[in-house]
């Protein structure tokens, strides 16, 4: 058995959506994505080439790694949104571009103050309520990203702004879960 002759260059040139036979959309069918991933991955999995030469095994490993990266990117809403923006010529670059709407920055400060107050009072319910509020904001953000990116002409500039906001929300939501867990177990410690 040999790796398909399409070559690594043509594989690498394919976008992640076409790799799995899916349309470029934010609203993605995760069941179809997973099924396509298993099929594509099965065809080039390195174990299938164990008896082949070093170059075939290496190529299979490279294919497999790229297929897994594509799958992980499309499964994650923020990574998928960022990838769609990239396909449309806009890199998110959150390390250098941290611009967020002023009203979101105010909301961030209010949430952080609420968290500090809840932690000072060791109020698990207040942290849980805040976590629900932030999760609702994440859900609203995903709905907005779908609207912005699944148009005939995606609004990538507005989507990029929303992605940066959602990066904060996802990280803050994880922090809230951890703080709630610590409070619930009476282990509020080094924050």
N, C-alpha and C positions, 0 to 999 in steps of 0.2 A: 504494500500500500504506500502511496506517496501523497504528499500534500498536493491539493489542487494546483494546477499550473498557473492559476491567475496571478501568483506571486505576491509577495509581501507588500510590494509597493502599491498594487491595486487594492489590496485589502486595506492598507493604511489610508488610502485616499477616500474610502467609503465613509460616509457619515454613520453615526451610531444607529440612527433610525433605519436607514436602508439596509444596514447590516442584518437587522432583524426583520426586515420586510414591513416596517411600520411607517405610517405617515409622520411627518415632522409636526408634532402637536404637543402642547403641554398636557392636555387631557389624554392620557395614555391608558390603554388597556393593559394593566399589570399582569393579568393572567396570560394574555397573548404574548407579552414581552417575555415572561418566564418560560413559556413553551418554546418560543423561538430561540431563546438563549440556550436551553437544553439541547435543542436540535443542532444549532450551529456549534456549540461547544463539543457536543458528542462527535461531530465530524472531524474535529481537529485536536481532540484531547491528546496530550502527550503520551498517555498510556497506550494509545492505539499505534504509536510509532516506536515502541520500546525496542523492537527488533530491527529498526532501520538504522541508517547511518547517522553520524553525529549531526550533519547538516539538517536532515529531516526532523530529528528530535528537537533541535534548537529552533527550527522554524515552527514546529508544532507548539513549542513552549511560548514563543513570541505571539503566535496567533491566539493561543489560549489566554495569555495575559491581557492582550488587547480586547478580546471578547468579554472577559470578566470586567475590565474597566468600563467598557461600553454599557454592560448590564447594570453595574453599580451606579453609573452616572444617570441612566434613564430611570432607575427605580427611585432615586432620591429627588423629591420635587425641586429643591433649590439647585441641585447640580443640573437637573434637567433644564430648568429655566435658564440657568447660566449658559448651558450648552446651546440652547436655541438662540440666545442672544449672540453667542460667538458665531454660530452658523450664519447669522444675519449681519456679521461684521462689527459687533460690539463686544469687547472684552469687559467683564465686570470689574476685575482688578480691585477687590475690596481692601487690599493692603494699602494701596495708594489713594484710592478714591473712596472716601468715607462720607461723602455728602449725603445728608438725609434731610427730609423736610423739617422745618422748625417745629411744627406741631407734633411730629413724631419724637423729636428730642425732648420736648416738654413732657410728653406721655412717658418716655423712658425715665425721666427724673421722678415723676410721680410714682411710677411702679417701684423704682428703687427705694424711694422714701417709704412706701407702703411695706416693702419687704423688711427694711430696717426696723420699722415700728413693730411689725409682727414678730420679728426675731427677738427684739428687746423684751417684748411681752411674752415670748415663748408661746405664741398663739398659733397652733397648728391649723385651726380652721381658717384663720386669716390668710395663711400661706396657701392653703388649698384653694381658697376662693380666688386669690391672685393667680394661681396656676391655671385655674379654669378660665379666667379672663384672658390670660396670655394665649392659651390654647385656642380660644375663640378667635383671637386676633390672627393667629397662624392660619386657621381655616379660612378666615376672610381674605387673608393675603393670597392664599392658594387660588381662591375663586377669582380674585382680581388678576393674578398672573395668567390664569386660563383665558380670561377676557382679553388681556393685553397681547398675549402671544399667539392665540389661535385665530386671530383676524387674518384676512387675506394679506394685509400688510401689517405685520406685527409692530407694536409700539415698544421697541426695545429700549428706548431711552427711559420711558416711564417704568418699564419692567425692571430695568437695572436698578432704579431707585427703590422699587418695591423689594427686590431681591436683597439689597443691602439692609433694609429694614427687617426683613424676615430672618436674615442671618442673626441679628440681635435677638429677635423673638425666640428663635429655636434655641440659641445658647442660654437665654434667660430662662426659658421653660425648663431646660435641663437643670439649671441651678435651683429653680424653685422645687423641682422634684427631689433633689438631693437635700435641700434645707428641710422640706417637709418630712423626709425620711429620718433625718437627724433629730428633728424635734419629736417625732413620733416615738423614737427609740430613746429619747432623753440623752442624746449624745451631741447636743449643740456644742461645737468646739471651734477650733480654728477655722475661721471663715476666710 
